[in-house]
Amino acid sequence: MSLLYRDDVGAAIIVATNNTTIPATTVLTLVIEKPTATVTVWELLPEEIDWATGILTHTTVAGDLNESGEYKVQVHGVFIDGDDTRSDIDTFTVHERLG
């Protein structure tokens, strides 16, 4: 895995759900807690969801990685039957650049 740096744009944040039975009608988002405890939601585009493997890939845009430190990530799924569920929390680190 490549290192992530503050203000990286175009970096792939990959989350493996290990769930290969996610219905295509499910709305999936990534709930992100930044190092300063700011919580934000990254909407997943249909092309960022591999329904067959359960792999979710968010490509960062300006402002996504605007802090250095440890980020927390949790998958949030809302299913067509009304079930609203969240995954375990995982973490990744965003590093500071020198100079």
C-alpha positions as CSV (number, residue, x, y, z in Angstrom):
1,M,0.0,0.0,0.0
2,S,1.2,3.5,-0.8
3,L,1.4,6.1,1.8
4,L,-1.3,8.8,2.0
5,Y,-0.3,12.4,2.4
6,R,-2.2,15.5,3.5
7,D,-4.1,17.1,0.6
8,D,-3.6,14.1,-1.7
9,V,-6.1,14.2,-4.6
10,G,-6.8,11.1,-6.6
11,A,-5.7,8.6,-4.0
12,A,-7.7,5.4,-3.8
13,I,-9.2,4.5,-0.4
14,I,-10.1,0.8,-0.6
15,V,-12.4,-0.9,1.8
16,A,-12.9,-4.6,1.7
17,T,-16.3,-5.5,3.2
18,N,-15.9,-9.3,2.6
19,N,-19.6,-9.2,1.8
20,T,-20.3,-10.5,-1.7
21,T,-24.1,-10.5,-1.3
22,I,-24.7,-6.7,-1.1
23,P,-27.9,-6.0,-3.1
24,A,-27.4,-3.4,-5.8
25,T,-30.2,-1.4,-4.3
26,T,-28.2,-0.7,-1.2
27,V,-27.0,2.9,-0.6
28,L,-23.4,2.7,0.7
29,T,-21.3,5.6,2.2
30,L,-18.1,5.9,4.1
31,V,-18.3,7.7,7.4
32,I,-15.0,9.3,8.1
33,E,-13.7,10.7,11.4
34,K,-10.7,13.0,10.8
35,P,-7.9,13.4,13.4
36,T,-9.6,16.5,14.9
37,A,-12.8,14.4,15.4
38,T,-14.6,16.1,12.6
39,V,-17.0,13.6,11.0
40,T,-17.8,13.7,7.3
41,V,-19.5,11.3,4.9
42,W,-18.0,10.3,1.5
43,E,-20.8,9.3,-0.9
44,L,-19.8,6.2,-3.0
45,L,-20.5,6.5,-6.7
46,P,-21.9,3.3,-8.4
47,E,-18.6,2.8,-10.2
48,E,-16.8,2.8,-6.8
49,I,-18.7,-0.3,-5.6
50,D,-17.8,-3.8,-6.8
51,W,-21.0,-5.7,-6.0
52,A,-19.4,-9.1,-6.8
53,T,-16.4,-8.8,-4.4
54,G,-17.7,-6.3,-1.8
55,I,-14.7,-4.0,-2.5
56,L,-15.4,-0.2,-2.1
57,T,-13.0,2.3,-3.6
58,H,-13.3,6.0,-2.9
59,T,-11.0,8.3,-5.0
60,T,-10.1,11.3,-2.9
61,V,-11.0,14.9,-4.0
62,A,-9.8,18.2,-2.6
63,G,-10.6,18.5,1.1
64,D,-10.9,14.8,1.8
65,L,-7.5,14.4,3.3
66,N,-6.9,17.9,4.6
67,E,-5.6,16.8,8.0
68,S,-2.6,14.7,8.9
69,G,-2.9,11.9,11.5
70,E,-5.2,8.9,12.0
71,Y,-8.5,8.7,10.2
72,K,-11.3,6.3,11.2
73,V,-13.5,4.8,8.5
74,Q,-16.8,2.9,8.8
75,V,-19.1,1.6,6.0
76,H,-22.7,2.7,6.4
77,G,-25.3,0.7,4.4
78,V,-29.0,1.5,4.0
79,F,-30.9,-1.4,2.4
80,I,-34.1,-1.4,0.4
81,D,-35.9,-3.2,3.3
82,G,-35.1,-0.3,5.6
83,D,-32.2,-2.1,7.4
84,D,-29.6,0.5,8.4
85,T,-26.3,-1.0,9.4
86,R,-22.7,0.0,10.0
87,S,-19.4,-2.0,9.8
88,D,-16.7,-2.2,12.3
89,I,-14.4,0.8,12.4
90,D,-11.0,0.7,10.7
91,T,-8.2,3.2,10.5
92,F,-5.7,4.7,8.1
93,T,-2.9,7.2,8.5
94,V,-2.4,10.4,6.5
95,H,1.2,11.7,6.7
96,E,2.5,15.2,6.5
97,R,4.8,16.3,3.7
98,L,8.2,17.8,4.4
99,G,8.7,21.3,2.9
